[in-house]
Amino acid sequence: MNVSPLALPDAPLLHSLYCAAPGYFELLGNAVPTLQEVQQDVQIALMDPRRRLELLRDDAGDLIGSLDYKLNFPEAGDVTLNLLLIRQDRQSQGLGEQAARNLERRLPAGTQRILAGVLGENPRGARFWERLGYVFTMDARPVMTWYAKSLTPSQPALTPEPVSEKAARLAS
């Protein structure tokens, strides 16, 4: 998978991707955004220095998806994934998982947690994030549910020393 930053001149590519994923917008009860709306959204997003918009291409160079995420939001060390979108005709091929894992490997040092929002009633989206190790974090329905994944290694549990060994050491 090839990932490249999205710039304002790429808005028509993003629009074509949206047109190739109408089911996502139907799920939300929205029409596919117009090219002008996409251009405005990209322009606004690029004004935020923490925001990242990326295009995803397969090994043949075909546009297959996009990522939209924000660094250090809502807290320092957090990354909020606003949208991971894969073209409808390329879904269920493992590309979404590949994109999410690729993003996890590329995050800046110090990233402690990734948050992913699932818009609307979308059990398929919820199952996707759960399969990748994200856990339900907050219910903001009917608009959204949030899932989170900790990236900090968990501390090993302390194993208590057996009483007999401790007592023997204290006695000596």
N, C-alpha and C positions, 0 to 999 in steps of 0.2 A: 504494500500500500504506500502510495506517495502522498505526502501532505505538503501543501503550500499555503502561505498566507493569502488571504483574500484582500484585494485592494478595490477601490471604488470602480475602476474600469472592468472588474470582474463581476459586477452586479448582474449583467445579463446571463452569465453562467449560473449564478445562484438562482436567478429567476427560472432558468430552464430546468434546474434541479427541482425546484418547487413544483413546476408543472409536471415533472415526472414522478411526483409523490403526492397526488391529489388526495389519497386516502388519509394522510396525516391531517390535512386541513379539513376534510369532511368530518373526521373524528372530533375536531374542535368546533365544528359547526360554522366554519369560515370558508369563504371562497379562497382560492389560490391568490396570493397578493399579485398586484399588477407590477410590471417592471418599474414603474415610477415609485411605487410603495417600497419595493425592494431596494432601489437606489437610495431612497430617503433613510431607510432602516440601516443600510450599510454605512452611509455617511455619518449618521448619529453614533453608531457603534464604534466607528474608527476614531471618534473624538475622545473616547475613554481610553487612557493609556493602559488600563488593566485588562481591557477586553481583547479577545483573540477570535478572529474569524478565519477559518481554514477550509480549503477545498480538499476533498479526498478523491484520489484517482487510483484505478487499479493498475496493475503492472503494464497493461497495454496503453495506458494514458487516458482511458475513458473516465469521465467524471462519474463518480458513483455516490458521492455524499458530501456532507459538510459538517463542521463542528463550530459551535459558538460557545465560548466559555469565558469566565472572568476570573482573574487571579486575585488572591487576597480578598475574597468577598464571600460571605459577609464579614468574616474575621481574617486577620492576618494568618497565613498558613492554610487557608481554605481556597479551594477552587470550585466555583459553581458552574456546572455544565448546563447551559441554557438550552442547547439543542444539539442532538446528534441525529442527523437525518440521512438515511440511505434511500436511494431511488427505489421506487416500488418494485420494479422488475428485477432488482438485485437483492431484495430482502430475503431473509431465511437462508443465506449462503455463508453465514459466519462473519460477514463484513462489519457489522455493528460491533460485535465483540472484538474483532481485530482492531477497529478504530479506537475503541475504549482502552484496550490494553496498550496500544501504541501511545495514546495520550498519557496514560499513567507513567510510562517509561520516560516521557519527555518533560514531565513537569519539573519546575525549578526546585532546587534543593530547598528544604525547609517546608515544603508542602506537607501538611499533616492530614488533610481530609479532602475528599471530593464529594460534592453534593450534586445530585441529579434530580431534576424536577420531572414529574410525569404529569402532563396536562390532561385535564378532563378525566372521564371514565375510560381508562386505558389499561385493562388487566394485562394485556400482552406487553406493554411497556414496563409495567411493574415487575412482571416475571423476568423480563430481560435483565433489569438491574439486579434483581435478587440472585439470578444465576451467576452474575459477575461478582458476587460477594457484598453487594450493597444491602443495607438494612433499612427498613422503614423507619423514618425519623419524625415526620410531621404530616398531619392531615390538614390540608388547607382546601378541602373539597367544598364546592364542586369545581373549583378552578384547578387545583393541583395537589399532588402528594409529593413529598420529598423523601429521597433515599440518600444514605450517606455511606461512605467507605473510608475507614481509617487507614492511613498509609504509614503510620508510625508503628514500628515493631512493638508488639506487646512485651511487657516485662515478664521474664520467666517467673513462674510462681516459686515462692520460697518454700523449700521443703523443710518442715520442722525436723530438727535433729532428734533422733530417738532418745527417749528419756534415759534409758540404760547407758548409752554412750556418753551423754552429757553428765550423768551422775558419776560415772567412772572417771571422767576427766577432772571433775571438781574434787573428787576424793584423792587424786594423786598429787 
